[in-house]
């Protein structure tokens, strides 16, 4: 057992003397912290007073194609010439009948409580994230809101004219295999942690390959193999290099907890439940040691650099494919 720890300690000391180890650890911390800030930046951008994406991409306020409009809030008193393609319907049933008859392919429904909520429902036979008529409807609402200066919530509605709710269909998902109601904070947290462990698994293969190549070039591998058992030799390599990999991962996770631990929206690595961490760690360790053992066996059986790299790539693809 003492030889196992002797081999492990030697591997740790050798790698700790290399500047590349500290560079890799520092880069992982920076990347982990920076990537975790994306959901918060998205939320900040969504709450900024800048124009909607539709307005930025298409500033044309004209509506010439037949488009239905149902005004349950009784807000629209005048339709400007630029939006003369809008057709007013008394209720949603009439607009739906027009859609069925092919007279229009979409209609906007202004909710009865629009002045309080700003909600508008869009029913479209061809749903898409960006509609060329959205800017025109926004201009129509702004025009009619300005005509009614006695409205108490006029300022709020001018700053946020409308929030579209999808009507008879779900909004197009970002990815078809993800639930549409999945919060971006949870998705980013899962992606960060998964990416961190994928990095750790890949790093272990390169560390093991580098360790054996270093000893092979120094002509001391034969001495190590003959002076220790296979379990001590393999176990010492895996334990020493695994501790180094876990150290890098621990630094990244620790930085994530410090930076995102106080997030009011619950995003970041600190949002992972403690039970999930406790249950996942044993499986992670078992899988990691299994992978490391296979990678080390590949290096021992195929000491040639080219063959080892090709086989390691195949094994990594096989393990990460699920």
N, C-alpha and C positions, 0 to 999 in steps of 0.2 A: 504493500500500500504506500510505503514511503517513496518508492521509485515513481509511482503514478503521480504523486504530488510534486516530486522533484521535476519530472518532465513538464507538468502543468505550470509550475512556477517559472521554469526556464522559458517557456513559450510566452508567458505574460511579460517577463522582463525584456525579452527580445523585442516584442511589439511595442512596449512602452518607450523604448529608446528610439523608435522611428517617428519622425515628425508627421508622416502621412496619417498615423493613427489619430493624432490630435486634430489634424485638418479635417479628416472625415467625421470625427465626432462633432466638431464645431459646425460643419456644414449641415449635418443632420438636424442639429438643434435649431439653426437658423431657418432651414426649409420647413421644419415641422411647425415652428411658431408662425412663420410668414404665411404658410398655406392655411393655417387655422383662422387667419384673419379675414379670409375671403367672405364667409357668410356675414360677418359684421359690416364689411365694406358694402356688400350688396344691400343690406338693410339701410345703411346710411344713405346710399344713393337713391333707394326707393323713397325715403322720407325727405329728400332734398327738394327745393322749390323748382328744380329744372323741369323742362317740359317732358312729356311722355315720349317713349321711344317712337310711337307712331307719329308724333308731331315732328320729331327730329328727322325721321326718314322720309316723311311725306308732308310738306307744308301746304299742299293744295287743299283749300277749303271748299271747293266746288263739289256739288253732288248733281250729276246729270242723269245717271242711270236710275231707273225706277227703284226706289227704296221705301219700304213701309215705315210708318211712324205712328205709334200709339201713345197718346199723351194722357195718362191717367192722373197726372198732377195738375192738369189744366194750366200749364205754364206757357205753351206756345200760342202766341197771339199773332205772330207774323213770321212768314217764311221768306227770307231774303232771296233775291234773284239767283245768287250763287248756289243756293241749295234748292232750286226749283224742281229737282228730281225727287224730292221727298213727297210721299203721298200720305196724308193723314187718314187714319182709320179710327172709327169710334171706339172699338174695343179690340182685344187680342183675337177674338174669334174671327172677326172680319179680316184681320191681317193674315191669320192662318189660312183662311179660305183663299185669299189672294195668292199666297205661296203655293197652295195646292193646285190652283188653276194656272200657275206659271206666270202670273202677271208680275210678280216680284220674287226675288230669290232670298231676300232677308228683310228683317224689320227690327227696329229699335223700339223697346217698350220702356217709357219713362214711368218709374214706379210712383204710386200715389204719394208716398212719403219722400219723394226725391229731395225736397228742400232740407230735410233732416239727415238723410242718408247719402244722397248723391248717387243712388243705385239706378242703373239702366240695364235692362236685359236685352241681349242680342240673340236673335234666333236666325241662324244662317244655314242654308242647305249645303253650303260648302265651307265648313268651319276652318278658320285659320287665325293665327296669332295676331297678324297685322291686317287690318281692313282699310281699303283706300277711302272709305266713307267716314271713318272715325273722326278725322280732323274736321270734316264738314259738320258733323253732328255737334262736335264741341263748339264750333263757331256759332251754330244755330242756338245752342243753349246760352252761350255768353251774350248773344244779341238780345235774346228775350229776357234774360235776367237783368240786363241793363235797362230795359224798358220798364221794369217794375222795381223802381228804386225804393219802394216801401217794404220790400222783403227784409225781414230781420236778419236772415242768414246769408245775405248777399255776398259779403266778403269771403265767407268760407266756401261758398259755391264757386266763386270766381277763381279762388286758389286751387280748388279741386273740383272741376266741373262735373265729372262723372266717374263711376267705378262700374265697369261692365261685369255682369254676371252671365255666365253661359246658360242658355235657355234649354233647349231640348236635347242637348248633347254635352258630354264631358269635354273640358278643354283639352287640346292636344297635349299629351304628356311629353316631357323632355326626353325620357327614355321609356320605351314601351314596356320594359321589364320591371319598372319601378312604380309603386303606387303613386297616384297623382297627389295624394294628401300627405306624402312623406315630407316632413320639415327638412329644409336644406341644412340646418344645423346638425341634425342627426346623421344625415347622409355624409356631410363633410367630416364629422367625427369618425364615423365608421371607415371612411376612405383613408383618413390620416393614419389611424391605428393599423389598418390592414397593410397600407403601404410601408409602414415602419417595420412590420414583421417580415414582409416580403424582402425588404432591404436587408434585414438581419440574416435571413436564410441564404440570400445570395452572397452576402459578405462572408459567411462561414465557409462556403466552398472555396473562395479565393484565399482566405487565410490558411486553410488546410493545405491547399495546393502550394502556396508560398512557403509554408513551413517545411514540407517535404522536399521541395526543390532546393531550399537553402541547405538542408542537411545533406542532400545528395551531392551538391556541388562541393561541400566541405568534406566529403568522404567520411562522414561520421554516422550515416544511417545504419551501416552494417554493425557498427559498435553498439548503437542503441538497441537494435533488434536482438543482437546476441546477448546483451547484458540485462535485458528485461523481457518479461513475458509479453505475449501479444496483447493481453488485456491491459497491462500497465502502459505499453507503448501507445495503443490506440486510445485508451481511456485518458491518459495524461494529455494527449494532443487535444482531444475533444473538450475535456474539462477546462484546460487553460484558455483555449480560443473561444469557448462558449462564454466564459466569464468576461472576456474582453467584449464580445458582441452584446451581452446583456448590459455591460456598463454603458455602451453607446446608446442602447435603447432606453436604459434608465435615465440617462441625461436628457434625452429628447422628451420622454414622458414627464419627467420632473419639470422641465421648462414649460411644457404644455399646461400642467396643473397650476404652476405659479402664474402664468400669463392669463389663462382662461378660467381659473378656479372661481373667480368672482363674477363671471359673466351673468348679467340678469336674465338673459335668454336661455341659459343652460347649455350653451354650445361649448365646444372644445372637449379635450380629453377628460376634464374633470366631470363632465356630464355622464360618463360611463358608470353605471351602478356598481357598487362594491361587490355584490354577489356575482355579477357577470365576470368581473376580474378574477375573483377567487375560483370560480368554476373553470374559467378558461385557461388559467396559468398551468395546471397539470397537463392538460392536453397540448398546450403550446410547448412545454418542456419536452414531453415525450416525442412529439412530432419533430421538434428541432434536433434532439439527439439522434433520432432515427435517420433523419436527413443527413446529419453530419457524419454518421457512421457509414452511410452509403457513399457519400462523397469521398471520404477517406479511403474506403475500399477501392473506389475507382482509381484514385491516385496511386495506391500501392500496387494494384494489378497492372496499371498502365502508366508508368512513370514518365513516358514521353509527353512533352508539353502539349503538342498538337492533339494527340489522342485524348489526353485528360480533359482539355478544354472542350472538345466536341462532345465527349460523353457527359461531362458536367452540364453542358447546355441542354442536352437531351433529358437528363434527370430533372433539372430545374423546371423545364417545360412540363414534364410529366407530373411533377408534384404540384405545380401552380395552376394547372389547367382546370381543376374543379372550381 
